Amino acid sequence: MVNIKILGLRHPERYAVRRIVLSAQNELQAQYPDLPVEIAEINDPSQIGKYAFVLVLPSLVINEKLVCSGSFPSKDEVVGWLREALQA
């Protein structure tokens, strides 16, 4: 199971990152047909603070590891992080 947390105070930013993550997941479906992914969106500042110092821009946590903070990741970056998480 790959646990993904999308951190951000505002919904539009979290939504944009969710779309990128879902696109990356779809790309990996051919290679990993049963790719188990759980996505959670977190907008509570105290919860975001446990992972990242940036509250305004989105951050991405995969399997409790902060992989992107304060920016929008590319689909290729997310694909790489998901592959890394699956191999760990």
Buried (B, 14 or more C-beta within 10 A) or exposed (E): EBBBBBBBBEEEBBBBBBEBBBEBBEBBEEEBEEBEBEBEBBBEEEEBEEBBEBBEBBBBBBBEEBBBBEEEBEBEBBBBBBBBBBEE
